[in-house]
């Protein structure tokens, strides 16, 4: 699957990355992204958008198309584009086979084993902020922001960002933000 990247946020001068800086350019760019997204969904069942991070924000990736399977879209933070694609495609394939990924239990996925995953429901305001293309794609059928869950990855010691002493991955300078309320630990019977 290919990634879809946002344009440079601050363009100046007569051109920005070789694209003329004209009022029509943002619309043409959005149309191209929408066309590519529709084609990937038609071909693969979903699309994955990877957004590069910067000094202040971690990179993240999210799906567009799992809504058509009756499942929330997925978003993951602070991973490389390759790891994000592998993870989201593995989870997307489980959804395609009919599995409902639930926030009430840990998951494992082959590309990341032995790491455990937890799903955290994403509040609508964060869905609108982060899953821009998914919300744009489904705008005609969804008045509210598309439902989404965040895939949160544990550290090498099995701890999640909401646990004491969580250690972020050595390969990223960013910690995983948690967009929604962390899952409550199971209570003893």
Order of alpha helices (4+ residues) and beta strands (2+ residues): beta-beta-alpha-beta-beta-beta-alpha-beta-alpha-alpha-beta
